Amino acid sequence: MTAHSDDRSYDVRSMDLPPLTGAKLRLAVALLDSPSRHLLMPRLLREAGVTWLRSQVFDETPTGAPLHPARGSGGEAPAETRDAKPAGEGFRFSTVHDYARAYREKTTSPDEVAERVYREIEAGNAASPPLNAVIAVNRDDLLRQAAASARRIREGKVLGIFDGVPVAVKDELDMVPYPTTAGTAFLGKHPADTDATVVARLRAAGALLVGKTNMHEIGLVSPQETRRRRVERNLPSGPPRGRAGRPSRGARGA
């Protein structure tokens, strides 16, 4: 399993807000809907840290293009490349139906797909700069899933359209056997012992659960400040894909 760590510390504090249920909650809602909310809101916002957050100045602008150019470009990707969308006979990602058709026609298998996806993830994360799109992948777990899917396909016991299709899960959802860090270094100290509902349904449908994908810290912080400073670097484009089930380098991670 690929994983990284650092020794950064966090100033984590609990919000000083009273727990409200039942009649107290209904009263609080009524007060906040009344003219007296102007007396209550400043204190609530201050104790919840919202006032402090609003006072902060962040010396950065939203990132609308890849932070790093494609390898070998020698500079920032041109605007037409950054904003281009797949069209016509050019590059497009493999779809769920592409995988299902390839398995049905025996042009590839879940085993081959799993191996290729794993190699592409490792290659992307070992590149300079690293891609960091998928931050944790367990090869043994992935190959076990693929072997089970391939066996079902051979025996004519396919679970459905998702059987054998690789799916990566964002690092804010629980998925066995990975920890859930939500993009931080203080959460996810232990692997999840149960799947989130959407993950459980994908697993029950036979999807190949590849690993965990990168995300902003708790979904709030900019990519420059994500946990372990592992910035995700999106390539602006990719080469034409191979046959179904064999994603190109631009389509890694499925």
N, C-alpha and C positions, 0 to 999 in steps of 0.2 A: 504494500500500500504506500503510495506516495504521500508524504506529509512533511510539513515544515513547522518550525516554531521559532520564537524569539523571546527576549527577556523584557519586552516593553511592559510597563505597569499602567494601570488604569485608575482614575479617580472615580470610583463607582460609589454612588450614594443612593440611598433609598429616598423616594419622594415623601415629604412630610405632609401627607394628605390623609384625612380621616376616612376609615372604611364606612361606607354607607350602604344599608340594605333596608328593605321594607319601608316602613313609615318615614324613617329618616331620609331615605333616598327620594321618596315622593315629595317630602317637604323641601329638600334641596333643589329638586327640579322646579318646583313651584316658585321658589325664591329667585332662581336664576331666570325664570321667565317673567318675573315681575320687575317694576322699576328699580327695586333695591339691588338688582344685579350689579349696578355700577359701584356699589359699596363692597360687594363680595368678590367680584372678578379680579381686581388687582391683587388681593391676598392669595387667591387660589393660583393665579398665574405665577406669582412670585414663589410660592412654596413648591410648585410643580417644576420650577426651573425655566419656565417659558420666558419670563422677564429677562433672566440672564442670557438665554439663547438669543433673544432678539437684540441684545446689546452687543453681541459679538460681531466682529468684522472679519470676513474671510477674503483673503487676498487672492482670489482666483475667480475665473469665469467658467460657466458650464462648458464641458468638453463635447463638441459636436462632431469631432473627427478623431480618428485614431491618434493616440498620444505619440506613437512611434510609427514611422513609415515602414512599408514593406521592406523586407530584406533586399538589399542590392539596389534600392531606388536612389539612394544618395541624397534624399531630401524628403520634404513633406509630399504626401500623395496628392496629385492634382485634383482639383475640385470635381472634375467629371468622373474620376475614379472613386472619390469618397462618397459621392451621392448616387452613383450608378446603381440601378436595380436590375436583377437578372431578368432577361427578356429574350424572346425568340429562341434561337438554337444555342444560345450561350450557356453559361454556367447556371445550374440550378441544384438545389439540395435534393437528395433522395427523399421520397415520400414514404409513408407507411405502406401504400399500395405497391410501390416499387419493390420494397423488401418482400412483401407477401408474394408478389408475382415471381420474383427471383427464386424464392424458396420452392414455390409450386413448380416452376420450370427446371429446378435443380441446377441453376447456373451458379449458385453459391449456397452457403449454409450458415446457420447461426454461429457455428464454430469458427468459420473463416471470418465472419463479420466481427466477432468478439476479438479475435487476435489482431485484426487490422485496426480496429478502433483503439485497442490498447497501445499498439505500436505508434499510432499517430498522436495519441495523447502524450506518450513519453517523449516522442520526437519534438513535439511542439513545446513542451515544458523544458526540454534540454537545449532549445535553440537560443540564439543571442540576438535580440532580447527574448526571454521566454514568453510563451503565449499566455500561460496561466489561466486558461479558460476552465479547465477541469483541475481542481486542486487536490482531489483525493480519489484514487481508484485502486480497488483490490482485485488484482489479476485472478487469483484463485477463485474468488467468489464469482467474478464475471464469467470465467470459463465453466464453472459448475452450472450456472444458469444457462449458458449456451448449449452445453451438452444435453441438459434436460429438454431444452426447446428442440434441438436437432432430433432427439429420440422421439418426441411427440410427432414431429413432422414425418419422420420415417414410418411411424406406426399409424398415421392417419388420425391422430388424436389432437389436432391443432386446437388450441384454446380460443382462437379468434384472430382478428386482423393484426393485433399487436404482438402475436407470438413470434419471438425472435427479433423484434425491432429494438435497436439500442436507444435508450432514453437516459439522459443525465438529469440529475435532480439538484435544484438550487440548494445551497447550504443553509437554508432556513427551515427545511423540512426534515423530519426524522426519517432515517432510512437505515435499516440494519445492513451491514455491521459498522456503520460510520458514526462518528460523533457529529453533533449539530452545533456548529460554532456561530452561525449567523454573521459571519464575517469578522468575528472578534478573536481575541486571544485569551479571554477569560471565561467564555462559555464552551461547552462541548468537551469537558474533561474526560468523559467516558462515552463509549459507543452507545448508540441508541439501542434499546432492547425491544422496540416495537416500531413498526412503520407508521408514518402519518397516513391518514385515510386515503389520500390520492395515490400515495406510493403503494399502499397495500392493494389498491384496485389495479394499478398497473402490473404489479407482481402477479396478481391472480389471473391477469389477462395474458401472462407469458412474456411481457416485455423484458428486455435485457437491461437491468438497472446498472448502468455503467459506473457511476460514481457521483461525486458532489462537485457542483460548479461554483465558480467564484461569485462574490457579491459585494456590494458596498457594506461597510460596517453597520450592522443592524438595519441595513437598508437606508441609512441616512448620510453617512460620511462619503466624501468624494473618493474616487478610485485612488488618488495619490496617497490617501491616508488609511487604506484598508489594512486589516490585520496583517502582520508580518511584512507590510509594504510590498505585497505581491500584486503588482498592478496587472490587470488584464489588458493585453495588447491585441486588439482586433485587427486582423489583416484586412485591408480595404477591398481585396478581391481574391479570387482563387482560380486555379486552373480548371479546365473542364473536368467533370467528375468521371470516374470509371464506371464499370457496369454496376447495376443495382447491388447494394450491400457492400460496395467497396468505395467508401467515401474518399474524395481527394483530400489533400492537405487543407484546402480551404473549407472543407466540410467536416473537419474532425470533430469528434464529440457527438456526432449525429444530431 
